[in-house]
């Protein structure tokens, strides 16, 4: 997915939510090695990330360092990350549907 924004036009764009459904994407205690960290760093490097006012992570039965990794990301990048943990694995589509109901903004990724 690509978003192309003319220079200076991003101020006109609406606030956005980012919904991330994850399961076991933080297998390492060194958070810089985790795919979850890479995903957040990629988003944060995008200039449009300033319009993301809600970060929501739905955790679908992870048994790794996901929760600790999210706390670290929140502190180290000074963003508020809301999360919901579900112990029973139900799959990405099911959890995404649940997450969409929790979003504050009409525009989301």
TAPE-V157976 format. One record per pair of residues at least 24 apart in sequence whose ideal C-beta (glycine too) atoms are under 10 Angstrom apart, sorted by the first residue. I is the first residue (numbers start at 1). GAP is how many residues later the second one is. If there is no record, write none. Layout:
# TAPE-V157976
I/GAP
I/GAP
This chain:
# TAPE-V157976
1/108
3/43
3/44
3/45
3/106
5/41
5/42
5/43
5/46
7/40
10/37
10/38
10/39
10/40
10/41
11/39
11/40
12/39
13/35
13/37
13/38
13/94
14/37
14/39
14/91
14/92
14/93
15/35
15/36
15/37
15/38
15/39
15/89
15/90
15/91
15/92
15/93
16/32
16/33
16/34
16/35
16/36
16/37
16/38
16/87
16/88
16/89
16/90
16/91
16/92
16/93
17/35
17/36
17/37
17/38
17/39
17/65
17/82
17/83
17/85
17/86
17/87
17/88
17/89
17/90
17/91
17/92
18/25
18/31
18/34
18/35
18/36
18/37
18/38
18/39
18/61
18/63
18/85
18/87
18/90
18/91
19/35
19/36
19/37
19/38
19/39
19/76
19/77
19/79
19/80
19/81
19/83
19/84
19/89
19/90
20/35
20/36
20/37
20/38
20/39
20/50
20/61
20/63
20/76
20/79
20/89
21/35
21/36
21/37
21/38
21/39
21/69
21/70
21/71
21/72
21/73
21/74
21/75
21/76
21/77
21/78
22/35
22/36
22/37
22/38
22/39
22/40
22/42
22/44
22/47
22/48
22/61
22/70
22/73
23/35
23/36
23/37
23/38
23/39
23/40
23/41
23/43
23/63
23/66
23/67
23/68
23/69
23/72
24/35
24/36
24/37
24/38
24/39
24/40
24/41
24/42
24/65
25/32
25/34
25/37
25/39
25/40
25/41
25/44
26/33
26/36
26/38
26/39
26/40
26/41
26/42
26/43
26/44
26/46
26/47
27/35
27/36
27/37
27/38
27/39
27/42
28/36
28/37
28/41
29/35
29/36
29/39
29/40
30/35
31/34
31/37
31/38
31/39
31/40
31/41
31/42
31/45
32/37
32/40
32/44
34/30
34/31
34/32
34/35
34/38
34/39
35/34
36/26
36/28
36/29
36/30
36/33
36/34
36/36
36/37
37/32
37/33
37/35
37/36
37/39
37/40
39/34
40/29
40/30
40/33
40/34
40/36
40/37
40/39
40/41
41/32
41/35
41/36
43/34
43/36
43/66
44/29
44/33
44/35
48/61
49/28
49/30
51/54
51/56
52/27
52/53
52/55
52/56
52/57
53/26
53/27
53/51
53/52
54/25
54/26
54/27
54/28
54/48
54/49
54/50
54/51
54/54
55/24
55/25
55/26
55/27
55/28
56/25
56/26
56/27
56/28
56/43
56/44
56/46
56/47
56/48
56/52
57/24
57/25
57/26
57/27
57/28
57/42
58/24
58/25
58/26
58/27
58/28
58/32
58/34
58/36
58/37
58/38
58/39
58/40
58/41
58/42
58/44
59/24
59/25
59/26
59/27
59/28
59/36
60/24
60/25
60/26
60/27
60/28
60/29
60/30
60/31
60/32
60/34
60/35
60/36
60/38
60/39
61/24
61/25
61/26
61/27
61/28
61/29
61/30
61/34
62/24
62/25
62/27
63/24
63/26
